[in-house]
Amino acid sequence: MTLRSVLGSAALLTSVLLGGCATSGTTPSSDTAQYGNTYNYLPVNDVPHDDQRPVLTPEQQEKLRKELTAVRDRQAPAAAKASADKAAAAKPSAANSAAANPTAR
């Protein structure tokens, strides 16, 4: 190998290795177009607007509380039955467990 080929291959290797680092710090142009800035953060002084929805009156709150309690009470027995059915299906019967594990006797 000549000195010229060694220097050429070293220069090529260096440019390939350093060229990858040069492109990793750039941001795509679609990111900057979204907010009009290059740092992708919303401005500090951009505060949300006040909520214009009315606050519930105490009577409305009590009515809603009663409705939610009634719905919860209607759903509780069905949920308990479903979890009991699932637990019963997950337990193997005594005959199956004894047949599967003969040393347990």
N, C-alpha and C positions, 0 to 999 in steps of 0.2 A: 504494500500500500504506500502510496506516495503521500507527501505532506499535504498536497493540494486536495486529494480525495478525503483525507481525514478532516481537514478544516471545513470542507464543503458539507460533509455529513454532520459534523458538529453544529454548523450554522443551521442546517435544515432541521436537526433535532431540537435545537434551541428555539427556533421560530415556531415549530409545531407545539412545543410545550408551553411557551409563553403566549402563543396565539389563543389558546383555549381560555386562559385567564383574562385576556383582554375583553372577550365578549360576554363573560358571565355577569358583569356588573351593570349591563344596560337593561332598561325596562322596556317592555313592548309599548308601542305607540297607543294601543287600545286602552291601556291603563290610564295614561295621562289624559286621554280625551274624555274619560268619564267624569272627572271632577275639574278639569281645567288646570290642574297643578301636577307637579311631578312627584309629590310625596304621598299621595293617596290617603290623606287624612282630611276630615271635614274641618272647616274653620272653627276656631275656638269660640267665636262669638255667634255661631249658628245654633241658637237654642230652640228647643221645640216650642210650638205654640201652646197656649193655655187650653186645657180641656174644656170644651163647651157643653159637655153632657151635664144634665142636671143631677144633683145629688139626690139620693132616695130619701124620702121623708121617713120618720120613725114608723109610721103606719105601713108604708110600703116595705120597709125592712122587715117588720114583723110578719107581714103577709108572705114575703119571700122565704123567710126562715121556716114558717109553717109548711109551705109547699115543699121545700127541700127536705124537711124532716119526714113528711109523708112519703115522698118518693124513696127516700132511704129505707124507711120501714117496710115499704112494699118490696123492695129489692133484696133485703137482707135474708128472708127465708129462702128465696130462690138461689142466692149465692151460697148459702150454707148447704142446701141440698146438692148443688153441683159439686162443691168441694168434697162432701161426704161420698158422693158417687165416684169421684175421681180417686179418693183414698181407698175405697173398697175395691176398685178395679186394679189398683196398684199392689194390693196385698195378695200374695199367692195363698191358695187354700192350704189347709193343714196336710191333706193327702198329697198334694203336689210337692210340698216342701220336704216331706218325709221320703218320698220316692226319689227326689233329687239329691238328698243328702242322707245316705243310709248310715253313716257313722254318728249321726246326731242322737241315736237312740240310747 
